Amino acid sequence: MTGKKEKKEKSVSQFYKIEGDALKRTKRECPRCGKGVFMAEHKDRLTCGKCGFTEFHKTK
């Protein structure tokens, strides 16, 4: 099939950033699942891919 998209490999190192001597997380972690499970950032919400927890952004 010619219309299929290829998935890109993602590594966990994408979610961390080194600033000086400190390690900083670039994405928010899920409050239910705990450390190591990051939430996906959408236009209007944050969603956990593991448990389905969703937080909506507040609108003005």
Stockholm file with secondary structure:
# STOCKHOLM 1.0

chainA/1-60         MTGKKEKKEKSVSQFYKIEGDALKRTKRECPRCGKGVFMAEHKDRLTCGKCGFTEFHKTK
#=GR chainA/1-60 SS CCSCCCCCCCCGGGGEEEETTEEEESSCBCTTTCTTCBEEECSSEEEETTTCCEEECCCC
#=GC SS_cons        CCSCCCCCCCCGGGGEEEETTEEEESSCBCTTTCTTCBEEECSSEEEETTTCCEEECCCC
//
